[in-house]
Structure formats: C-alpha cells, structure tokens
C-alpha cells in the first residue's frame, strides 16, 4: 500500500489563481458594502429630516414619511439577506470563483495518485498528526496544476528533508502487517 500526503494549505497560499479569486471577491464585497452603506445613510437622512419636520407635517405626510422609512428598512434587511444570507451573493460568488480551482486541485491530486500508484493521499492540514516529508507529493500536485506560483506567499511550515528524491519514498506494508498492526 502506497501512502502520500499533500499540503493543501501551501497550495492555497502559493496559488496565484486563488489569490486573484480572493481579490475579485474582496472587490465585489466592497461594492456590496457600499450599497448597504448608501441605503443605511439614506434611511438615516430620511429619519433625521422626519424628526426635524414632524411638528409641521400633516398626519398624511407623517404617515407617508414613516411608510417610506419602513419600506427602506425592509429593503435594507432584504439586501443583507440577498448578499450575506444562506446561498447569498457572497456564497455564490465565492463558489463561482473558487470551485474551478478546487476541481483543478482534486483532479491534479487524483492524476498524481494514479500516476505514482498511491493507495491513499491525505491532506496534511486535516488530521495527519505525523508524516515523513518523503511522502509529501505537494510539489508534484502543484506541478500537475501548472500553477503560477506567488513568490511572496507566506511560507507554510514543512519538514526539512535532506535526502531529496524525484519521487517520494513510500513504505509498503506487507499483507501480514496490514491484517495485524499490533504485532
């Protein structure tokens, strides 16, 4: 049985496409925040104007102003829900931007695993407590993805391995060891 792991955190940090996707999402978030801020400012201005003039307004004008405020507050709640709610624009946009990159990552991991005949490939960031650096196939996966590497990306911790090889060293277990690991 051949086992390897991939450091997906490193791939995320060094992936230029992912950074560009995050920047695109951040730009869109700024637009949505401004839309909400404009609506909030409009509501506040109408409330202030109403408070200043309510003494001289007729009852129908008061009712009309209060209805406008209520409608705008309802619009604001709807806008929040549309943008930040479950399956809102933030989630949809993030999914649209990140899904193709994640699909590419999964395909690259699968291709490397098949090419090098790995039985199992773990993500070193989700549950692997220890792994020898020799079974790290992150470089192979990144190569398979043909990533534009971000040179100023924060370095993700990885173990130093002075014995570098083209293919990671994989320990193969005999059938006997697989059946009874306590011996």
N, C-alpha and C positions, 0 to 999 in steps of 0.2 A: 504494500500500500504506500503510495507516494503522497506526502502532505506538504503543503506550502501555505504561505500567508501573503497578504497584500496589505500595505499600509495606505488605506484609502484617505486618511487624513492628509498624508503627504501629497497624494494625487490631487486632492481638493485644493490644497494650499498652492500648488505649483501649476495648476491648470489655468491657462490664460483664458480659455473659453468660459470657464466657470466664473472667473473674476469679472469678465465682461458681462456675463449674465447678471451677476450681482449688482454691477454698476448700472445696468439698464433697469433693474428692479428698483434700485435706490432712486434713480431719476424719476421713474413713474410714481414712486411713493411721495416724492417731493411735490409733484403735480397734484396728487390726491390730497395731501395735507393742506396745500394752498387752497384747493376748492373748499375744503371743510372750514379752514380759517376764514375765508371770504364769507361763507354762509353764516358762521358764528358772528363775525363783525357786523354783517347786515342785520341780523337779529338784534344784536346789542344796540345798534344805531336806532332801529325802529322802536325798541323798548324805551330808550332814552328820550327820543322825540315824543313818544306817547306820554311818558311821565311828565315832561315839560309842558305839554299842551292839554292834558286831560281835563284841566279845570275849565277850559274854554270850549272843549269839544261837545258837540251834541251827543246824545246817547247812541244814535245810529253810527256816528263817526267813531265813538269809543268802541262800539261792538265790532265795527269794521276793522279797526286797528288791532284789537285783541284777536280777531279771527286771523288776520294776516300773520301775527306773531305765532299763533298756534299752528298755522299751516307751515310756516318756515321751520319751526321746531320739529314738526313731524317730518318735513323734508330732510332736516339735518339727521334725525335718527335713521331715516331710510338710507341716507348717504353713507353713514357709518356702517350700517348693516351690509350695504352693497359692496363697500370696499373691504371692510375688516371681518365681516360675518363669515359663518361657515360657508365654504365654497364661494367666498367673495372674490373680488378682483385681485387682491393680494395673492391669495392661494392659487387662483387660476393663472395669473401671470407668472408666478414662481414655477408652477408646474410646466407651463409652456416653455419657459426659458431653460429649466434645469432637466426636465425629462429626457430630451435628446442626449444630453451629456451623460446622464446616468445610464441610459441604454447603451451608449458607446462604451462606458466603463464595464458594464456587465458583459457585453459582447467580447471585449478585449480580454477580460479575466477568463471567460469561457474558452476563447481561442487558445490562449497560453496554456490553460489547464489541459486541453485536449492535445495540443502540440507536444507538451512535455509529459503527458500521461499522468497527470496528478489525479489522485482519487478524491482528495478534499483540498479546498482552498479556503482558508479562514481570513477574516478581516482582523488585523492586529488591533484594531480600535474597538472591537466589540466582543470581549470575552476571552481573548487569548492572554493567559497570565504569563506565559513564557514561550519563547520560540527562538531557536537558533537563527542568527542572521543569515546563515547559508540557505535557509529555505524561504527567504524573502524574495518574492517574484515581482515586487513593485516596479522595478526598473523595466522588466520585460513587459509588464502591462502598460506602463507609460510609453514604451517604445511602440507597442502594438497600436496604441491610441494616436500615435504621431502627434503628441502634444506640443503645442507652443509653450515652452517652459517659461515661467515667470522667474526671473533671476533674483528679484528682491523679495521673494516669498519667504515668510518666516520658516526657519528650518524645523522640521518635525523630528523629534527625537528618534534616533535609530541606533542600534548597537553597532559598535565598530567591529569589523571582521577583517583581520589582516590577511587571511587566506581567500583572496577573491578568485572566483571561477566564472566562466561564462554561464554555466548552468548551476543553479543552487544545488548543494549536496542534499540528498534526500535519504533518510534512513528507511530501509524497507524492513517491515516486520514479517517474521515467518508466520505461517498459519497457526502454529502452536502458541506463539506469543499472543496472537490476536484472540485466541479462544480462552486463554487463561493468563490475564495480565498480572495476576498476583504472584506468579512464580518467578 
